[in-house]
């Protein structure tokens, strides 16, 4: 980048004196101290507060052995402090009561009492402003910026003006959340700038707004007539006033590499104060190419940026070195953003970085603590960078960063790492009971690596994020391979998250809380049907979730022109009622009357969003038909313009009939449960449809004879949902069973009672009542509890050869009085009749007319699929459902 601003003459004496004062008093937080007094600094955690009832003060102590007993914070005679906690070895966080604090700048008097009873006094400023919905706050502890209640890790790029018409939408769907166009501020072109700002807001992107031409100068594309100082100031004021309340505004970018063109700090400090007088709600940033200079400009900015461009003249570690230095200088004071190189082929840079180099440089910045990424530069489709591979890699990293943002912005301390390989850059981060381990290979060659993290006492499988594999973490050591300039991210799930809201046990939806992501930040179990609007970003969001670690974030740029999502199809039963539910919340735009649609099949229902998580429910029931089961697809769309988050989409039977065995073998009751929460729950036991005058369900219903229980909810005289379950009563019902060979965990039915629970499966392999045995014989013994007359035994098997389910070669029943000595009855086999390709439930029945207590059944599997079958030579299935004893 280059600058066209004139050289400013510095007063050497004044400048040196000011620098010394800065080192002593930076941020107004570190007061003059005696030689024996520990170094302590105090800062408010957030750059400013608005309507938050509680704030925080950070007490930073480079000497981690300092023991603090109490901290008292007083403002204008009022005590604000409400307890403290040491959240990092070098940081004590003090809670502040802000509910009654005025919206103004207030001096805080901080009295720190050490363990040895010495008292230290510090002062700092607390800024509280009236609420502004588009405000951007800085979290000094983590380096995050916050907007609308969520932390943001800006991940974007510079670009040229005029902004290419489709560039923002092309990049938003790749995962970039911020743009920063170079531009010349002129009144005549303001509508052009408003157009790209409006488009960014529609797409859910932020704009790092470039004011260089009327502020601190530098950058590119600013040739031409230079306005006077007065004209610049007028243009600057007008521009800030025009966009300070725009929802896309992230911050003001005011100077590019000022030290390189000898622009001193003083005019930029005055500029900073001028901007803050107009807009105190957005941060001011400056970028530097000299790593030792930014500290001199600390009073001129809120965010410090650096643009190391090492390729091909320097090693990629220059990025790490720049970031490390800035983090040391500005930790707990200002966020550090890095500008990775994505250009080359001219000036001093003979070539662009490779995609591996770009990836490694980005990860190095993040490992060192950068909390913002802004590539230089993007001009689509293949202007900068020329290589589409390189830019695709940048998009891939953007989506990976989405997945790990809560870790990168965590306020918890890291763990020490040991490795014998100095050519590995490593960072460990803890968040909600899990550890993230990030690694970059600094060499352009693949290698084996071994990393020791003594603090993590845990043995298990670490997930290799974005690679779909696992590696062992054992005895505090992680070993793996890493490619040339490669990056790795490992997740160590030391503790499971405690869920406040659980999954319904009868849920049928696949991946209901969006926890599986084969590709970073992209949901698996759904289809996306794009509407008229090309740029409709949707991603998994790890920053907010109701269940699990992710929610599903959808942005609709224009009303009724977004994406419709169709979830993975599921098989439901006609005549059975279900509840389809989802949790959702909207941003400021969508929660103010915004709508979304949820539906299944031909039924669709609109819902109005709110700003907090709410559960939305709709009943689903397909009329009974000769086709018992059908595959149906639930769908979701955000119909209003704006952004909304969704989680925990479920479909489950409601009412649900739950069989419950009695304490004594052979007994069964049926419990009816509905979560609809409205109307009256009624039932019948003769198979007729429940109605308003049917018996009210009050307690589990004993099963004393074969019945079809039908139950439903009646509201305003109408049956709004219904379920039914048929139970066949026989002598073996809910008796104890013993399996010689286990059933398949893939098809368990209802478990150990599946063959004596009184329920019969339909002729469909998807019916969950079938119990399966893969390549193995079935052998089960039923204890009837006492010797009694057995007249007949019937057992059903599924024949569905298209799904590799075959009838047994032979079924042999045997009887016993003592459970030890059995007498076998004649074996049964099945003769093929009718169409062989039609699925059917086939009964194997035998007349007995004999006394016995125990019944043993052996069904011989054919072993493997026969010759000529598509699965020839593969293991064959046996499916069975109920052993009826009369």
Secondary structure, DSSP 4 states (H G I P E B T S, - for coil): ----PPPPPP-HHHHHHHHHHHHHHGGGT-----TTSPP-EEEESBS-BSS-SEEEEEEE-SSTT--EEEEEEEETTEE-EEEEEEEETTEEEEEEE-TT--SSEEEEEEEEEETTS-EEEEEEEEEB----TT--EEBTTT--EEETTEEE-EEEEEE-SSPPTTHHHHHHTTT--EEEE-----GGGHHHHHHHHHHHHHTT-EEEEE-GGGTT--SSS--SPPPPHHHHHHHHHHHHHHHTT-TTEEEEEEEESTGGGT--HHHHHHHHHHHHHH-TTSEEEEEES-TTTGGGGGGG-SEEEE----TTTS-THHHHHHHHHHHHHHTTTSEEEE--B---SBTTBSSPPPHHHHHHHHHHHHHHT--EEEEB--BTTTTBSS-HHHHHHHHHHHHHHHHHHHHHT--S-----B-S-TTEEEEEEEETTEEEEEEEE-SSS-EEEEEE-TT----EEEEETTTTEEEEEETTEEEEEE-TT-EEEEEE--SPPPPSSPPPTT---TTTT----SBTTB-SSEEEE--S-S---EEEESS--SSTT-EEEEEESSTT-S-EEEEPPEEEETT-EEEEEEEEEE-TTTTTT-EEEEEETTEEEEEE--SS-EEEEEEEEPPP-SS-EEEE-EEEEE-SSEEEEEEEEEEEESSEEEEEE-SSTT-EEEEEE--S-SSEEEEESBSPPP-TTSEEP-SPEE--S-EEEEEEEEETTEEEEEEEEEE---TTTT-EEEESSPPPGGGBTTGGGTTSSS----S-TT-TT-EEEESS-EEEEEEEEEEEEEEEEEEEEEEBGGGTB---SEEEEEEESSSSS-EEPPPB-----S-TTS-EEEEEEEEEEEEEEEEEEEEE---BBPTTSTTBTSBPEEEEEEEEE-
